[in-house]
Amino acid sequence: MRLTFWHLFTPSVTLQYPDEKWELPPGARAQLFNNFDDCIGCGFCAKVCPVDCIYIETVKVGPGEDLGKTTTGNPKRLHTLRFDIDMAKCCYCNLCTIPCPTECLQMTPKYENSVYDRANLLYHFSTYSAEEAARIRAEAAKREAEEAEKRKAAAAARAAAAKAAPKAAAAKAAPVKSAPVAQEPAPEPAE
C-alpha cells in the first residue's frame, strides 16, 4: 500500500510530453529528409539501405540540357523522376546518409511518426509532376532508340568492312599476271 501511495504523489515522467518535447541528443536517429535541390540521383543511398525503403528512378540528361549544380558544386547529370522514402520500412540505421556525396539526405529531429494510415509514411521528395516525368521518359526512350539505331548501323558498316577486308587482302596477295614474254630459241650446241 505504501508503494501505491508513493507513486500517487510522485510527479509523472511524461507529464510535460505533449506540451514540451525533450531535445534530442546529437547523433540521434529520427525521420529522414532529402533536400531535393541538392540531390544528384546517384542512388548510393538506395543501394546501401538494408531494408530497401528508398525508391529512386532516374533518367540521363539529354544533350544540351543543363540542370545546374548543387550547393556543393556537383553537376546534375540525371533527372530524378522519383525519390520516395517509406518510413514504415525504415529501420533508422542512418547508413543511407553516410555515402551521400552531396549530403542532401539527413536525419531530422522529428521522431513522432504516428499516423492513422500507413500510406502517409511514404514521403515523396521529387519535384517533377506526373506529366513532366512522362514527357522526360518519352524523350529518353526516343534518344535511346535513335542511339540504338546508330549503333546498329555502325555495327553493320563494320561487318561489311570486315567481310570486304579478306577479299581485298586476297586480291593484294595474288600474283600479278603479266603478258607472256617471247622466248628466243636456245642456241644449238656446237659440234
C-alpha positions in Angstrom: 0.0 0.0 0.0 2.8 2.3 0.8 4.3 1.8 -2.7 0.9 2.7 -4.3 0.7 6.0 -2.3 4.3 6.8 -3.1 3.6 6.5 -6.9 0.4 8.5 -6.5 2.3 11.6 -5.2 5.4 11.3 -7.3 5.5 13.5 -10.5 5.0 11.6 -13.7 7.9 11.5 -16.2 5.6 12.0 -19.2 3.6 14.9 -17.7 5.2 17.5 -19.9 5.3 15.4 -23.1 2.5 16.9 -25.3 3.3 20.5 -24.3 7.1 20.2 -24.1 9.4 18.0 -26.0 12.8 17.0 -25.0 15.7 18.0 -27.1 17.3 15.0 -28.8 21.0 14.3 -28.2 23.4 14.8 -31.0 23.6 11.8 -33.4 20.0 10.7 -32.6 18.3 8.9 -35.4 14.8 10.0 -36.4 12.9 10.7 -39.7 14.8 11.0 -42.9 14.7 14.2 -45.1 16.1 14.7 -48.6 17.0 18.2 -49.7 15.9 17.5 -53.3 17.6 20.6 -54.8 21.0 19.1 -53.9 20.2 15.5 -54.9 22.1 14.3 -58.0 20.2 11.0 -58.2 23.3 8.8 -57.7 21.4 6.1 -55.9 24.1 5.3 -53.3 21.5 5.7 -50.5 19.2 3.2 -52.1 22.0 0.7 -52.7 23.2 0.8 -49.1 19.8 0.6 -47.5 19.4 -2.8 -45.7 15.6 -2.8 -45.9 15.2 -1.2 -49.4 12.9 1.6 -48.2 14.3 4.2 -50.7 13.0 4.2 -54.2 14.8 6.2 -56.9 14.1 6.5 -60.7 16.5 8.5 -62.8 16.8 9.3 -66.5 20.0 10.7 -68.1 20.0 14.3 -69.1 19.7 14.9 -72.9 22.3 16.7 -75.0 22.1 20.4 -74.5 20.1 20.2 -71.2 21.6 21.8 -68.1 20.1 21.0 -64.7 22.6 23.2 -62.9 24.8 22.4 -59.9 24.2 21.5 -56.3 25.3 23.7 -53.4 28.5 21.6 -53.1 29.3 22.2 -56.8 28.4 18.8 -58.2 26.8 18.9 -61.6 23.4 17.3 -62.0 23.5 14.8 -64.8 20.3 12.9 -64.1 16.6 13.7 -63.9 15.5 12.2 -60.6 11.9 11.5 -61.5 11.1 9.6 -58.3 12.7 9.8 -54.9 10.5 8.2 -52.3 11.3 7.1 -48.7 9.0 4.6 -47.0 9.4 5.4 -43.3 7.2 2.4 -42.4 10.0 0.1 -43.6 12.9 2.3 -42.4 15.0 0.8 -39.5 16.6 4.2 -38.7 20.1 2.8 -39.1 21.5 6.0 -40.7 23.5 4.1 -43.2 21.9 5.9 -46.2 23.2 9.4 -45.1 26.8 8.4 -45.0 27.6 7.7 -48.7 25.6 10.7 -50.0 28.2 12.8 -51.9 26.1 16.0 -51.7 25.0 15.4 -48.1 21.4 16.1 -49.1 20.0 13.1 -47.2 19.9 13.6 -43.5 18.2 12.6 -40.3 15.8 15.2 -38.8 14.9 15.7 -35.2 11.3 14.7 -35.9 10.7 11.4 -34.2 6.9 11.2 -34.0 5.7 9.1 -36.9 2.2 8.2 -35.6 -0.3 8.2 -38.4 -3.7 6.5 -39.0 -2.9 5.3 -42.5 0.4 3.5 -43.4 0.4 5.2 -46.8 1.1 8.5 -45.0 4.5 7.2 -44.1 5.6 7.2 -47.8 7.3 10.5 -48.4 7.7 11.9 -51.9 10.6 14.3 -52.5 10.7 14.6 -56.3 9.6 17.9 -57.7 8.6 16.5 -61.1 4.9 16.3 -61.9 3.5 13.1 -63.5 3.2 14.9 -66.9 6.7 16.2 -66.8 8.0 12.7 -65.8 6.1 11.1 -68.6 7.5 13.6 -71.1 11.1 13.1 -69.9 10.7 9.3 -70.1 9.4 9.5 -73.6 12.2 11.8 -74.7 14.8 9.5 -73.1 13.2 6.4 -74.9 13.3 8.3 -78.2 17.0 9.2 -77.7 17.8 5.6 -76.7 16.1 4.2 -79.8 18.0 6.7 -82.0 21.3 5.7 -80.4 20.5 2.0 -80.8 19.7 2.6 -84.5 23.1 4.4 -84.9 24.9 1.6 -83.1 23.2 -1.0 -85.3 24.2 0.9 -88.5 27.8 1.3 -87.3 27.9 -2.5 -86.5 26.5 -3.3 -90.0 29.2 -1.0 -91.5 31.9 -2.7 -89.5 30.6 -6.1 -90.5 30.6 -5.1 -94.2 34.1 -3.7 -93.9 35.3 -6.9 -92.2 33.7 -9.0 -94.9 35.3 -7.0 -97.7 38.7 -7.0 -96.0 39.6 -10.7 -96.8 38.7 -10.1 -100.4 40.9 -7.1 -100.6 43.8 -8.9 -98.9 43.4 -11.9 -101.3 43.5 -9.5 -104.2 46.7 -8.0 -103.0 48.3 -11.3 -102.3 47.5 -12.9 -105.7 50.4 -12.9 -108.2 50.1 -10.3 -110.9 49.7 -11.9 -114.3 51.8 -10.2 -117.0 51.9 -10.7 -120.7 54.0 -13.7 -121.8 57.5 -12.8 -123.0 58.5 -14.2 -126.3 61.4 -16.6 -125.8 64.2 -16.9 -128.3 65.1 -20.4 -129.2 68.1 -21.7 -127.4 71.3 -21.8 -129.5 72.2 -25.2 -130.8 75.2 -26.8 -129.3 78.4 -26.7 -131.4 79.8 -29.9 -132.8 
